[in-house]
Amino acid sequence: MIIISSFINSEITKVRDRINRGRAAITKLNRILCDCGVTPKTKIHICHTIAKSTITCAAETWSLKSKTIAKLNSTEMDFWQRSARISRKDEIRDNIIKQKINIARSDVADIKTKQIQWYGHVQRMEERRLPKEVTKWRPLGRRK
């Protein structure tokens, strides 16, 4: 039981670390995002190549909790608000900002798609492979 709880805690810290690294990348890109000379299409490419890849690395194995989803959404919207040069004080809704920049899918939707693809990959593995054994494992006994 201690091993599982320490595994869950380490997973939570890994997700937080990924989100913090993504926020740091967004902060470093602030000058480029606020530049009027950079086209929105270029900003979208920057988002996908730098910020999104930094945040979603190894996201196939994450267990998405509501707090994690909220942090991912807020990090993504921070990027889009900076690139659209919109302040939080303007109180513009997220969906309006996404329409303005022509963003169809969120990072959370992409992570869920990756998770489904990973699950299918694991299901096609041989029975003796560790990832498949882990997905089929059921704990013994009952919870108190």
C-alpha positions in Angstrom: 0.0 0.0 0.0 2.9 2.4 0.8 4.4 1.7 -2.6 1.2 2.6 -4.4 0.7 5.8 -2.5 4.3 6.9 -3.1 3.9 6.1 -6.8 0.8 8.3 -6.9 2.5 11.1 -5.1 5.5 10.9 -7.5 3.1 11.0 -10.4 1.4 14.1 -9.1 4.7 15.8 -8.6 5.8 14.8 -12.2 2.6 16.4 -13.6 3.1 19.6 -11.6 6.7 19.7 -12.7 5.6 19.4 -16.4 3.1 22.2 -15.9 5.7 24.4 -14.2 8.2 23.8 -17.0 5.5 24.7 -19.5 4.7 28.0 -17.6 8.4 28.8 -17.6 8.6 28.3 -21.3 5.6 30.5 -21.8 7.2 33.2 -19.6 10.4 33.0 -21.7 8.4 33.4 -24.9 6.6 36.5 -23.6 8.4 39.0 -25.8 7.6 36.9 -28.9 4.0 36.4 -27.9 3.4 40.1 -27.3 5.0 41.1 -30.6 2.5 42.4 -33.2 4.9 41.4 -36.0 4.5 37.7 -35.3 1.5 36.2 -37.1 -1.1 34.2 -35.1 -0.3 31.2 -37.2 3.4 31.4 -36.1 2.2 31.7 -32.5 0.2 28.6 -32.9 3.2 26.7 -34.3 5.3 28.0 -31.4 2.7 26.8 -28.9 2.6 23.3 -30.4 6.4 22.9 -30.7 7.6 24.4 -27.5 4.9 24.9 -24.8 2.6 22.0 -25.6 5.4 19.5 -26.2 7.0 20.5 -22.9 3.7 20.1 -21.0 2.4 16.9 -22.5 5.6 14.9 -22.5 4.6 11.4 -21.2 1.0 12.5 -20.6 -0.3 9.1 -21.9 0.2 7.6 -18.5 -1.2 10.4 -16.4 -4.4 10.0 -14.4 -6.3 13.2 -15.1 -7.9 14.6 -12.0 -10.1 17.7 -12.0 -7.3 19.8 -10.4 -4.8 18.7 -13.0 -7.3 19.4 -15.8 -7.9 22.9 -14.3 -4.2 23.6 -14.1 -3.6 22.4 -17.7 -6.5 24.6 -18.9 -5.2 27.6 -17.1 -1.7 27.2 -18.4 -3.0 26.8 -21.9 -5.2 29.9 -21.6 -2.3 31.9 -20.2 -0.4 31.2 -23.4 -3.3 32.2 -25.6 -4.1 35.3 -23.6 -0.5 36.4 -23.9 -0.4 35.7 -27.6 -3.7 37.6 -28.2 -2.4 40.4 -26.0 -5.4 40.2 -23.7 -5.1 40.8 -20.0 -7.0 38.8 -17.4 -8.4 42.2 -16.2 -10.3 42.4 -19.5 -12.5 39.4 -18.3 -12.9 37.9 -21.7 -14.1 34.3 -21.8 -11.8 31.5 -22.8 -14.0 30.3 -25.7 -14.0 33.8 -27.2 -10.2 34.0 -27.0 -10.0 30.6 -28.7 -12.4 31.7 -31.4 -10.3 34.8 -32.0 -7.1 32.7 -32.5 -8.9 29.8 -34.3 -8.0 27.1 -31.8 -10.1 24.0 -32.3 -8.8 21.5 -29.7 -7.5 22.0 -26.2 -4.4 20.4 -24.6 -6.6 18.3 -22.4 -8.5 16.8 -25.4 -5.1 16.0 -27.1 -3.9 14.3 -23.9 -7.1 12.2 -23.7 -6.6 11.2 -27.3 -3.0 10.2 -26.6 -4.2 8.2 -23.6 -6.7 6.3 -25.7 -4.0 5.6 -28.3 -1.7 4.3 -25.6 -4.4 2.1 -24.1 -4.9 0.5 -27.5 -1.2 0.0 -27.9 -1.0 -1.7 -24.5 -4.0 -3.9 -25.4 -2.2 -5.2 -28.5 1.0 -6.1 -26.5 1.9 -9.6 -25.6 0.5 -10.9 -22.3 3.8 -11.2 -20.6 4.8 -7.5 -21.1 4.8 -5.4 -18.0 2.5 -2.6 -19.1 -0.2 -5.1 -20.0 0.3 -6.9 -16.7 0.0 -3.6 -14.8 -3.3 -2.7 -16.5 -4.8 -6.1 -15.7 -3.6 -6.1 -12.0 -6.3 -5.9 -9.4 -5.5 -5.3 -5.7 -6.2 -8.0 -3.2 -8.6 -7.5 -0.3 -10.9 -4.6 0.4 -10.6 -1.0 1.4 -11.4 -0.1 4.9 
